[in-house]
Amino acid sequence: MPINKEKRILVVGASIAGPTLAFWLTQYGFLVTVVERAPALRLGGQNIDVNGPARKIVQKMGIEAAILAQNTTEVGLQIIGQDGEVAGEFPKEASLTGTRELEILRGDLVRILYDCSKKHVDYRFGDSITALEQHPDEVSVMFASGKTETFQLVIAADGVRSKTRKLMFGDEPQFKSLGLYIAYMTIPRQENDNDWWRWYTAVDRRVLMLRPDNKGTIRASVAFLEDNRATHEKRPTEEQKSVLKTKLAGAGWEADRIRQAIDGTDDLYFDEVGQIKAPRWSTGRVAMIGDAAYCPTPISGKGTTLALVGAYVLAGELSRHKRHEDAFAAYEKLMRPYVEEVQKLPPGTPRLVYPETKFGVSVLNRVAGIMASKPVQKMVGLFSSDPAEEENKGIDLPDYQ
């Protein structure tokens, strides 16, 4: 398709939503620039999965095989009891499981999306936008590098802490905290590690998780609830490490191992968990997608899916409509019900799975053991959807090509 030079689009953020949007826009002839604050691709991160309607999109993009080839090797979910025993086991083939077929490290998916889009996209690393000024026919963009350029449209895809969102909407979108904090890091693999996702619940509302990867290391995460909102995500890295060490004290299981590995890790990510509930996703010639627009939290397991689906839909609607206002309206009309459904968390989340007492932890583990039993798994399987039907669940994806 010939390039439409009258439609220069700037995409902010080179994680998952941004490169996916760029890929599809270039398929429709748009001239796309992606700007990323980091000096190179940010390849860190934990296990994510590509499921539901997102799988259809990666099939359309021709990258499903590449994703399968980068599988994390995870074989399923184990709930670890208070004495280190396996309280419940959910293989990835089971009806109830947290592991999917398209399980991949975030960084590996970022690389795949970049590789499939870079030929036709102008990627600029180590720069960011500092100001936006909308005009009737274009948007003036001021960059930290000192450049000023004009684009017909600007799309924010720079994550839950999006700085571009604030330039576009001020303080309008609201971050809805769940009172939960989570830290991710990579630690050395040991001989006693296995290829299960191991989930351990400690007293005082703490959860530790160890997950395998395909790099010969282990992805560890530490999550905890706090009644009073803190600002851990704004602390310097060394202070964040100190907070985590304090939280891990006396937690049991592999807590001491994680504590000892914290000082040596160079990819610590520590943030407050919440949802972005934005009343609108566009204004004039600017819009947003992915976590910047509608982060559902890692608890939902649907952040990657929303990023891929939102990018596909927005690009498709821009190709379908001559007026960007109509495209933005159609994008929101199709995506908003799906996003709202995904953002509905089970009642009591996350407090129910972060018990305070030893008794509460015991009850939680006992329930997990019951759910993992063969009779329950078999019963659930009788009422589960066919995998092919599951791919279409949630949203009816248009075929834009």
N, C-alpha and C positions, 0 to 999 in steps of 0.2 A: 504494500500500500504506500502511495507517495506521502512524503512528509508534509504536514500542514504547518507551514512556518508562521501562519497567523495565530496558531495556538501553541505558544511557548508556555510550558507548565513547569513550575518549580515545585519539587517535592522535598520536604524537609525531614530527614531521617533515613538511614540506610540499614534498618534492622530487618523486619519481616514485612510489615505493611508497605513501607516505602518502595523497596525493590519490586514487590509484586505489582503495585500500582504502576510503576515505571514500565515494567514488562508489558502489561496490557495496553497502556497508553501508546507505546510505540507500535504495537500491533495494529492500532487504528490510525497511525500516521501522525501522531502528535510529536512535537519536539520536546524532549524531557531532560531536565537537569535535576540531579539529586544532590543535595548538600548535606554533609554529615560533619558534626562538630568534632568527632574523634579523628585522629590523624590517619587511621586505617579502619578497616572493618572490625567491629567489636565481636570477637569470636568466642567470648566466654558464655557462661550460662549453663543451666541445668537441662534435664530431660524434658522434652515437650512432645506432643503427639499431634498428628495431622489426621483428624477424623471427621465424620459427618460430611456435610457438603464441601468442606475444604479438600477432601480427597478427590472429589470430582474436578476441582480447580487445578490441582497439581497434575492430574491426568491430562487435562486440556493443555497445560503448559509443557507437557512432555518430560516432567522431572520426577514422576513417581518412582521409576526404577532407581534413580540416583538417591532418593530418600531411603528406599528399602536397602540399598547397598551400604548406607551409613547407619544401619540399625544399632542401637545402643547395646544390644545383646541381652537386655532385660527379659527375664522369663516370667515375671509375675510379681505379685505383691505378697509379702509376709508381714503379719502383725506380730511383733515381738512382745512377749509378756514381761512382767516385772522381774523375773529371774533369768531373763535372756532366752527363754524357751519360745518356740513358735506357737503362738496362740491361735493363729488362723492363717490359711494359705489360699491365695487366689491366683492360680495359673492364668497366663494371658489367654488361654483357650476357654476359660470358664465364662459363665454367663455374667457373673459379678467379678470384675477385675479392674485394676487401675492402669494396666499395661495394654497398649494397643499394638497393632501390627506395624504401623508407621510411627515408631518411637525413635526419636532422633535428638541429638544435642542441639540446643538453640544455635550455637555457633556454626554447626555443620549445615543447618538449614539456611542460615544467613549466607554462607558461602555459595550454596547451590543457587539461591535466588539471585545473588550478584552475578555469578558466572553466566546464568541464562539471560541476563538483561544487559550486561555491560557493553556488548557490541553496539547497541543502538542508543545507549544512555550516556549522558555527560555526568559522570560521578566526580564530585569535588569533596575531598576530605580535608579536615583541619580548618573548616570555616563554618560560620553560622550566621544567621540573620539577626540584626540588631533593631531594625525598624521596618515597618510596612506603611505604605501610603497608597490608598485606593483611589483610582481615577475612573471615569466612565468606561474607558476601553482597555485599561491595563492596571497593573499593580507595580509601584516602584518599591524595590527591595534594597535596603542598605545592609551590606555584609560587614562582619567583624574585620575582614581583610581590608576594608576601605572602599571596596567597589560598590557601585550603585547600578543596578540593572532593572529592566522592566520585563514583566511576564504577563500573560493574559490571565493566568490563574496561579494561586499558591495553595498547596495542600500540606497540612501539618500531619506528619506521621512519626513524630519524635517521642512517643511514649507517654507513660502516665504522668511524668513530671514535665511535660511539654512546656518549653519556654515560648514556642511559637504560638501555642494556644492563648497565652496571656496577651501576646501582641495582637492577636486577632479579636479576642473576646473580652479582654480585661480580666476581671475576677468572676465573670459570669458562671462558667462551669464549676460544679461543686465536687470536691473530693470527699466521698463518704467513707470515713474510716470504720474499720471493723474492730479496732482495738488490738489488732494482731500485728506482730513484727516478725519478719523472716529474714534469715541470712543464708546465702548460698556460698559454697566454696569448693575447691577441688583439693582432695587430700590423697596421700599415697595409698595404694592398694596393699593389703596384707594377705598372707597365705590363707587365713581363715575367712576371707571375704568370699561371697558367692555372687551369682548373677541375678539375685532377687532384689527387688525394691523392698528394703526393710524399714518398717515404720514402728517406732518405739515411743510410747506415751509415758512421760514422767509426771510425778506429782507437781503441784504448783503451776499447773497450766503450761507445761512445756512438751514439745514434740521434737524428736530427733529422727532424721531420716538418712539412710545411706542407699545410694543407687549406683549400679555399675555403668560404665561407659565403654566405648570402643577404643579408648586411648591407653588402657592399662592403668587407669586411676579410678578413684571413687568420688562421686559427687555427693557431698554432705550438705545437709540443711538443718538449721536450728530455728524453730518457731516458738513464740511465746506470747501470751496475752498479758496486757497491762491495762488496768482500769483507768489510769490517768494517761492521756496522750503525751508521749515524749517526742523528742526530735532526734532520735537516734540516727536517722538517715542524713542529718545535716552535720553530724560530728566528723572530725577527722578520722581517717582509717584506724589509727592507733587507738583512739578512744572507743571506736566501734568494737575493736577486738577485745578491749578491756571489758566492755559491757557484756559481750558474749561469754567471756570466761567466767564472769560473775554468775550469769544465768545458767551456765552448765554445771556449776558447783553442786555436787551431791545428786545429780540427776540419774546416775546409774548407767548401766549397759555400756555403750561406747562413748560416753560423755568425756571421760578423761582423755581418750584417744583424740577426740575432736579438739579438746582444749589445747593439747600439746601441739596439734598440727596448725592451729590458728596463726601463730607467729610466722610460720613458713609459707603460708598461702599468699599468692599475689593476685588472686582474682576474686577477693571478697566482695559480695554484693549484699547490702543491708538496707532494708526499706520497710516502711509501714505498708500494710496491706489494706487496700480499700478499692472502691469502685468510682469511676468517673460517671456522674449523672449530668450530662450536659443538656440543657433545654433546647439547644439547636446545634447543628453541626456545620453550618455555613452562614456566611454573611457577606453579601456582595460577591466579590471575586475570590474569596478565600474559603477554605473548608478544611475538615480534618477527618482522619480515619484511624482505625486501630485503637490502641490503648489511649492515645491522646483524646479520642472522642468518646470511647465507651469501654474502658477497661473493666472486665468482669471479675477480676481478682484471680490469682492462681488456684484458689479453692474450686472455682467452676471447672477448671480444666479446659476452658474454651477460648482462652485468649488468642492462641495461634489461629484457631478456626475463624474467629471474628475478624482478625487482621487480614487473613487471606480472602475471606468472603467479601468483606467491606471494600477491599482494594479492587477485586474483580467487578463488583457491582458498580462502584463509582466510575471506573474506567469505561465500562460498558454503557452506562447512561450518558456519559460525556460524548461517546461515539454516536449515540442514538439521537441526541437532541442538538439542535443548532444553537440554542440559547443555554448558557451555563446555568442560569436560574432554574430552568426547567429540569436540567440534568441533576442539579443538587436536590431539588424537590423530589424527583423520582427516586433518587438514591436513598433519601431519608424515609420516604414512604415504604419502600421495600425492606429496608434494614431495621427501622425502628422497632417493629413488633418482634422481630427475631432477637434483637439485642435485649429488649426488655424481658423476654422469656429466658434468655441465657443468664441474665443478671439476677433472676429469682433464686435465691439460695434457700436450702432447706431450713425450716423453722429451728431456731436455736443455734444456727451456725454463726460463728465457730465455737461458741462456748461449750456445746455438748461434747465435742471431741477434744476439748482441752480441760479435763476435770482437775479439780484442785487437790482432792484427797486420794489416798491410796485405795480406799474403797471405791471411789469413782473410777479410778483407772482399772480396777479389777472388774467392775461391771462392764466397762467399755470393751475390755479384752474378751470377756465371756460372750458378749453379744457378737463380736467379730468371729469367735470360734463357731458359734451357731450358724452364722451366715455363711461361713466357709465350708460347713459340713456338706457331704455329698447329697443328702436328701433335699436340703434347701437349694443347693445349686441346681439340682435336677428340676425342682419345681419352678425355679426362676426361668430356667431354659425353656420350659414348656410355654411360657408367656412372653418370651423375648421376641423381638422383631427379627426378621431375616436380615442378615448383614447387608444385603443389597438395598433393603428398605431403609435401613439405618442411615445409609449414605444420603438419602433424600430428606431426612428428618429435619424439621425446623424452618426451612426456607425453600421456596421453589425457585431455583436458580434459572434465570433467563439464559437463552443461547444467543449471545450478541453477534456471533460471527455467521 
